[in-house]
């Protein structure tokens, strides 16, 4: 018997730890219980691959069972694949698992034989064992009612296998690591609200396995834990381990944290880490207290904002913060305030997301009260509610587009900082840029980096703004081609050789690929050897020899 575990990721750089955990767990349980399962293979694809290429690769394996890992971003792809596979081979068993099907498949028009609810490791093994006429331990509480199968949650996560003893399938991809399951919070829009409690891998094992990944010098490890600092002592121990890694360790570790409950020791530990060692993701979602309470979140914003400022000011890590548009009680005007509050924190990334209605979340019970209208198809995004019209949300979509291009790219920090004083606040600035982008027909359109700089250079008339934009260009790319509207500012003065030589002497020629650039009559040194791991831009020095 041959079983294919099929993952369809959003991007090539992503990987799917779920299917590898299922595969390795099956092998582990097979040895433990002496049950032969046949072949259990993994296939990974992306949503950007053609239907035909995925379909025929699955068919070529001639499997007996195909199990799909289903998420909000790949539901449409899975739906078509499953229907076509069953149409050609009715005897083929099609199983599904993952968050998009664990809490109901009604109205999703899916073709399947079994849905594995919740954690899949034990469920998959139990189903495969039954295919062979064997049984699993009663303590697993395996049940199958109709086409839905489930097991009791795994109390001791130490039962789960380590996924990365062979890193060959993960070359040039993000490594996802699961140190815990569950979330201590119950946000109304989040699927984690359906889980109760937090279960953790033993700390010594976590440190041992993360050490293996760091030793292999993988570029990035993203911990999928919902709240890294759920247990402060455990989080502090991991931060102390991070401090002890060699200075030349290139691995970046990504954590999701709850900023309001950070202890003083943990803040001190994080801010003492080497530059680029970690990046933190922090969900704020809104600064309207009534909105936060309605969503089941704490409305104690003061410690959240104060702690984020401290983390940002440390400057040694990338900070990612989130807002969600479309939440209860927050109209367009109040959302502007939330936007300004979060923007002013100065985080390197500021994600403006839109509320989605996920099956299994408490938000399902709030639809009538707040007159929510959501799209019927993935990603089930909000179309309007009692507080925001369709036009309001469209304007925010345009703001999201320019925020992503300009702010989150990290390539326009000097320009945006110089532009902000001309407006009443950050939202007013971004909304103005969004309106101009819409007028110029570039909103939601793909632009090359040079084209984006050319567009921005066409907007301001201030020499100070254009100089800031030119410096951003120098640190964003090592190319020699300067945007046409900035060429006058980039002209080299007659004494360029003397000034360049003086700056190089001041810098001590430390950089291996230092290039002298001119902007507005001033000289700057740009180190094109490597990028700042926090800003992801090239380093820049002024004529005083100071990094700027």
C-alpha positions in Angstrom: 0.0 0.0 0.0 1.3 3.5 -0.9 0.2 6.6 0.9 1.0 10.1 -0.4 1.0 13.0 2.0 0.5 16.1 -0.2 1.4 19.7 0.9 0.7 22.7 -1.3 2.5 25.7 0.1 2.0 29.4 -0.6 5.6 29.9 -1.8 8.6 27.7 -2.6 10.6 29.2 0.4 7.9 27.8 2.7 7.8 24.2 3.9 5.1 22.2 5.5 6.2 20.7 8.8 2.8 18.9 9.3 3.3 16.4 6.5 6.8 15.6 7.7 5.6 15.1 11.2 2.9 12.7 9.9 5.4 10.7 7.9 7.9 10.4 10.7 5.3 9.7 13.3 3.9 6.9 11.2 7.3 5.3 10.9 7.9 5.7 14.7 4.5 4.2 15.6 5.0 1.4 13.1 8.1 0.3 14.9 6.5 0.8 18.3 3.4 -1.3 17.6 4.9 -3.7 15.0 2.3 -2.7 12.3 3.5 -2.5 8.7 1.9 0.4 6.8 3.6 0.2 3.4 5.1 3.3 1.9 4.2 6.7 3.3 5.7 9.4 1.1 5.7 13.2 1.1 5.2 15.4 -1.9 5.4 19.2 -1.7 4.2 21.7 -4.3 3.2 25.4 -4.4 0.0 27.1 -5.4 1.9 28.7 -8.2 2.4 25.4 -10.0 -0.1 24.4 -12.7 -2.9 22.0 -11.8 -1.7 19.6 -14.5 1.9 19.4 -13.2 0.7 18.6 -9.6 -2.1 16.2 -10.8 0.1 14.1 -13.1 2.9 13.8 -10.5 0.4 12.4 -8.0 -1.1 10.1 -10.6 2.4 8.9 -11.6 3.0 7.6 -8.1 -0.1 5.3 -8.5 -1.0 5.8 -4.8 -3.7 3.9 -2.9 -4.3 6.8 -0.5 -3.8 10.6 -1.0 -3.9 12.7 2.1 -4.0 16.5 1.6 -2.8 19.1 4.1 -5.5 21.8 3.7 -5.2 25.5 4.6 -7.0 28.6 3.7 -4.5 29.4 0.9 -4.7 26.1 -0.9 -8.3 25.0 -0.5 -9.2 25.8 -4.1 -6.2 23.9 -5.4 -7.0 20.9 -3.3 -10.7 21.0 -4.2 -9.9 20.6 -7.9 -7.2 18.0 -7.4 -9.4 15.8 -5.2 -12.3 16.0 -7.6 -10.2 15.1 -10.6 -8.4 12.2 -8.8 -11.6 10.7 -7.7 -13.2 11.1 -11.1 -10.5 9.0 -12.7 -9.9 6.6 -9.9 -13.1 6.2 -7.7 -11.3 3.5 -5.7 -8.6 5.9 -4.6 -9.0 7.0 -1.0 -8.8 10.8 -0.5 -8.1 11.9 3.1 -7.8 15.5 4.3 -6.5 17.2 7.4 -5.4 20.7 8.5 -7.0 23.8 9.9 -9.2 24.5 6.9 -11.2 21.2 7.3 -10.8 20.3 11.0 -13.7 22.4 12.1 -16.2 21.6 9.3 -16.3 21.0 5.6 -19.9 22.2 5.0 -20.2 24.6 2.0 -16.6 23.8 0.9 -17.7 21.4 -1.9 -14.8 19.0 -1.3 -14.5 15.5 -2.6 -13.1 13.3 0.2 -13.4 10.0 2.0 -12.2 11.0 5.5 -11.3 14.2 7.3 -8.7 13.9 10.0 -9.8 16.4 12.7 -7.3 18.1 15.0 -3.8 16.7 15.5 -3.1 14.3 12.6 -0.1 12.2 13.8 -2.1 9.6 15.7 -5.2 9.8 13.5 -3.3 9.1 10.3 -1.6 6.1 11.8 -4.8 4.8 13.3 -6.5 5.0 9.9 -3.6 3.3 8.1 -3.5 0.6 10.8 -7.2 -0.1 10.3 -6.6 -0.4 6.5 -4.3 -3.3 7.5 -6.8 -4.8 9.9 -4.9 -3.7 13.0 -6.0 -1.6 16.0 -4.3 1.2 18.0 -4.2 1.7 21.8 -7.5 2.5 23.5 -5.9 5.4 25.3 -5.7 7.2 22.0 -9.5 7.4 21.9 -9.6 6.9 18.2 -13.1 7.4 16.8 -14.6 7.6 13.3 -18.1 8.9 12.9 -19.1 8.9 9.3 -16.3 10.5 7.3 -14.7 12.3 10.3 -11.9 10.7 12.3 -10.1 12.0 15.4 -7.9 11.0 18.4 -7.4 12.6 21.8 -4.7 15.3 21.9 -1.2 14.2 22.5 -0.5 15.1 26.1 3.2 14.5 26.0 4.7 16.2 23.0 7.9 14.3 23.5 6.1 11.6 21.6 6.6 13.6 18.4 9.6 13.1 16.2 12.3 15.6 15.3 11.8 16.6 11.7 15.2 17.8 10.6 17.6 14.9 11.0 17.9 15.2 7.2 17.9 18.8 5.9 18.1 17.8 2.2 14.4 18.6 1.5 14.7 22.0 3.2 17.6 23.6 1.3 17.0 27.4 0.8 13.7 27.2 2.7 12.5 28.4 6.0 12.7 25.9 8.8 9.5 25.8 10.9 10.0 24.4 14.4 7.2 23.5 16.9 8.2 23.8 20.6 4.6 24.0 21.9 1.0 23.5 20.9 -1.9 25.6 22.0 -2.3 29.2 23.0 -3.1 30.8 26.4 -5.3 33.4 24.7 -8.7 33.1 23.1 -8.9 35.8 20.4 -12.3 35.6 18.7 -10.9 35.6 15.1 -8.2 33.0 15.7 -8.4 29.2 15.3 -6.1 28.8 18.3 -9.1 29.9 20.4 -10.6 26.4 19.8 -7.7 24.8 21.7 -7.5 24.6 25.5 -4.2 25.0 27.3 -0.6 24.9 26.1 1.5 21.8 25.8 5.3 22.0 25.5 8.2 20.0 24.4 10.7 19.5 27.2 13.1 22.4 27.2 16.3 20.3 27.1 15.1 18.7 23.9 14.1 22.1 22.4 17.6 23.4 23.1 19.3 20.3 21.7 17.3 20.4 18.5 17.6 24.1 17.9 21.4 23.6 18.5 21.4 21.1 15.6 19.8 23.6 13.3 22.1 26.4 14.3 25.0 24.1 13.9 23.9 23.4 10.4 23.8 27.2 9.8 20.3 27.3 8.4 19.3 30.8 7.4 16.1 31.1 9.5 14.2 29.0 12.0 10.6 30.1 12.7 9.0 28.9 15.8 5.4 28.3 15.2 4.5 28.6 18.9 1.6 31.0 19.3 3.2 32.8 22.3 6.9 32.4 22.8 6.9 34.0 26.3 3.8 32.1 27.5 6.0 30.8 30.3 8.6 33.5 31.2 11.2 31.2 32.8 11.3 28.9 29.8 11.5 31.9 27.3 14.4 33.4 29.3 16.3 30.1 29.2 16.0 30.0 25.4 17.1 33.6 25.2 20.1 32.8 27.4 20.9 29.9 25.0 20.7 32.3 22.1 23.2 34.6 23.8 25.7 31.7 24.0 25.7 30.9 20.3 28.9 31.7 18.4 29.0 35.3 17.2 29.3 34.1 13.6 26.2 32.0 13.8 24.1 33.1 10.8 20.8 31.6 11.9 17.9 34.0 12.5 15.2 32.9 15.0 11.7 34.1 14.6 9.3 34.2 17.6 5.7 35.3 18.2 5.4 37.1 21.5 2.8 38.8 23.7 4.5 42.2 24.4 2.4 43.2 27.4 3.6 40.3 29.6 7.3 40.5 28.8 9.3 40.4 32.0 12.1 42.9 32.7 14.7 40.1 32.5 13.4 38.9 29.2 13.5 42.4 27.7 17.0 42.8 28.9 18.0 39.4 27.4 16.4 40.1 24.0 17.9 43.6 23.7 21.4 42.2 24.5 21.3 39.6 21.7 23.7 40.1 18.7 22.2 42.1 15.9 20.0 40.0 13.7 19.9 37.0 16.0 16.1 37.2 16.4 13.0 38.8 15.0 9.8 39.2 16.9 6.2 39.1 15.7 3.8 41.0 17.9 0.0 41.1 17.3 -1.6 44.4 18.4 -4.6 44.2 16.1 -6.2 47.5 17.4 -5.6 50.2 19.9 -9.4 50.7 20.5 -10.1 49.2 23.9 -13.7 48.4 23.2 -12.6 46.5 20.1 -10.0 44.5 22.0 -12.5 43.5 24.7 -15.0 42.4 22.0 -12.4 40.2 20.5 -11.4 38.6 23.8 -8.1 40.4 24.0 -6.6 42.4 26.9 -7.3 46.1 26.7 -4.2 46.9 28.8 -2.3 48.6 26.0 0.1 50.7 28.0 2.6 47.9 28.8 2.3 46.6 25.3 3.2 49.8 23.6 6.0 50.7 26.1 7.6 47.3 25.8 7.5 47.4 22.0 9.2 50.8 22.0 12.0 49.5 24.1 12.5 46.5 21.8 12.5 48.8 18.7 14.8 51.3 20.3 17.4 48.6 21.0 17.8 48.3 17.3 19.3 44.8 17.4 16.3 42.9 16.0 13.5 43.1 13.4 10.1 43.8 15.0 7.0 42.9 13.1 3.6 44.3 14.4 0.1 43.6 13.1 -3.2 45.5 12.8 -6.5 43.9 11.7 -9.1 46.0 9.8 -12.7 45.2 10.1 -12.9 44.3 13.8 -16.0 45.1 15.9 -16.7 48.7 16.9 -13.8 50.2 14.9 -14.9 52.5 12.1 -12.7 54.1 9.5 -11.9 57.1 11.5 -11.0 55.2 14.7 -8.9 52.8 12.6 -6.8 55.7 11.5 -6.0 56.3 15.2 -4.9 52.6 15.6 -2.8 52.9 12.4 -1.0 56.1 13.7 -0.5 54.6 17.1 1.2 51.5 15.7 3.1 53.3 12.9 4.8 55.6 15.5 6.2 52.6 17.3 8.8 52.4 14.5 8.8 48.7 14.0 10.6 47.4 10.9 7.5 45.7 9.6 3.9 46.8 10.0 1.3 44.4 8.6 -2.2 45.7 7.8 -4.4 42.6 7.6 -8.1 42.2 7.1 -10.5 40.2 9.3 -11.3 36.7 8.0 -14.1 34.5 9.1 -12.5 31.1 10.0 -14.7 28.1 10.7 -14.4 27.1 14.3 -13.7 30.6 15.8 -16.0 32.5 18.1 -16.3 35.2 15.4 -18.9 33.0 13.7 -21.3 33.8 16.6 -20.7 37.6 16.1 -21.8 37.9 12.5 -25.4 39.1 13.0 -24.5 41.4 15.9 -22.0 43.4 13.9 -23.6 43.0 10.5 -20.5 41.3 9.1 -20.4 40.3 5.4 -17.6 38.0 4.4 -16.5 36.6 1.1 -17.8 33.1 0.5 -14.5 31.8 -0.9 -11.1 31.7 0.7 -9.6 33.6 2.3 -13.2 34.5 3.6 -12.2 38.1 4.0 -14.5 40.9 5.3 -16.4 42.8 2.7 -18.2 45.2 5.1 -19.7 45.4 8.6 -21.7 47.8 10.7 -18.8 50.1 11.1 -17.0 50.1 7.8 -18.5 50.2 4.3 -17.2 48.5 1.2 -15.6 51.9 0.2 -13.9 52.2 3.5 -12.3 48.8 3.2 -11.3 49.5 -0.4 -9.4 52.6 0.7 -7.7 50.6 3.4 -6.7 48.0 0.7 -5.0 50.8 -1.2 -3.2 51.9 1.9 -2.1 48.3 2.6 -0.6 48.2 -0.9 1.6 51.3 -0.5 2.4 50.3 3.1 3.7 47.0 1.9 5.7 48.5 -1.0 7.2 51.4 0.8 7.3 50.8 4.6 7.6 47.0 4.8 10.1 46.7 2.0 12.5 48.7 4.3 13.9 50.5 1.3 12.3 53.9 1.9 12.9 54.7 5.5 14.7 58.0 5.0 12.1 59.2 2.5 9.1 58.3 4.6 10.7 59.9 7.7 11.3 63.2 5.7 7.8 63.1 4.2 5.8 62.5 7.4 6.1 66.1 8.7 4.1 67.4 5.7 1.0 65.4 6.9 -1.2 65.3 10.0 0.0 61.8 10.8 1.2 58.5 9.3 -2.2 57.4 8.1 -2.8 60.7 6.3 0.5 60.3 4.6 -0.1 56.7 3.5 -3.6 57.5 2.4 -2.3 60.4 0.3 0.3 58.2 -1.4 -2.4 55.5 -2.0 -4.7 58.1 -3.7 -1.8 59.2 -5.9 -0.9 55.6 -6.7 -4.5 54.9 -7.7 -4.6 58.0 -9.9 -1.4 57.0 -11.6 -2.7 53.5 -12.2 0.0 51.7 -10.2 -2.0 50.5 -7.2 -2.1 46.7 -7.1 0.3 46.6 -10.1 3.7 45.0 -10.1 6.6 47.5 -10.4 10.3 47.0 -10.6 12.4 48.6 -7.9 13.7 51.3 -10.2 10.2 52.1 -11.4 9.0 52.5 -7.9 11.9 55.0 -7.1 11.1 56.9 -10.3 7.4 57.2 -9.3 8.3 58.5 -5.8 10.9 60.9 -7.3 8.1 62.4 -9.4 6.0 63.3 -6.3 8.1 65.7 -4.1 9.6 69.0 -5.2 11.7 69.4 -2.0 15.4 68.9 -2.4 15.5 67.4 1.1 12.9 64.8 0.2 14.6 63.9 -3.0 18.0 63.6 -1.2 16.5 61.3 1.3 15.0 59.2 -1.6 18.4 59.1 -3.3 20.1 57.8 -0.1 17.4 55.1 0.2 18.2 54.1 -3.4 21.9 53.8 -2.7 21.2 51.5 0.3 18.5 49.5 -1.5 20.5 48.3 -4.5 24.1 48.1 -5.6 23.3 49.1 -9.1 24.9 52.2 -10.7 21.8 53.3 -12.6 20.3 56.2 -10.7 16.6 57.2 -11.2 16.4 59.8 -13.9 14.7 62.5 -11.7 17.5 62.1 -9.1 20.5 62.3 -11.4 21.1 66.0 -10.8 21.4 65.3 -7.0 23.7 62.5 -7.7 26.2 64.5 -9.7 29.8 64.2 -8.5 31.6 67.5 -7.6 34.8 68.5 -9.2 36.9 67.5 -6.1 35.2 64.1 -5.9 38.5 62.1 -5.8 39.9 64.1 -2.9 36.6 63.9 -0.9 36.3 60.1 -1.6 39.8 59.5 -0.6 39.3 61.5 2.6 36.2 59.5 3.5 37.9 56.2 2.9 40.8 57.2 5.1 38.3 58.2 7.8 36.6 54.9 7.6 40.0 53.1 7.7 39.1 51.1 4.6 37.5 48.5 6.8 34.9 47.6 4.3 35.8 45.2 1.5 33.5 46.8 -1.1 33.1 50.4 -0.1 31.7 52.6 -2.8 31.6 56.4 -2.4 28.3 58.0 -3.5 27.2 61.6 -3.7 23.8 63.0 -2.8 23.0 66.7 -2.8 26.7 67.7 -2.9 27.7 65.5 0.1 29.7 62.3 0.0 28.6 59.0 1.6 30.2 55.6 1.8 28.1 52.5 1.0 29.3 49.0 2.0 28.0 46.6 -0.6 29.7 43.6 1.1 26.7 42.7 3.1 23.3 43.9 4.3 22.2 44.9 7.8 20.4 41.8 9.1 17.8 44.0 10.7 16.9 46.5 8.0 18.0 44.2 5.1 19.6 47.2 3.4 23.3 48.0 2.7 25.2 50.0 5.3 25.7 53.8 4.8 28.3 56.1 6.3 28.4 59.9 6.2 31.5 62.2 5.8 32.1 62.2 9.5 32.5 58.5 9.4 29.3 57.8 11.2 26.8 55.1 10.2 23.5 56.8 9.1 
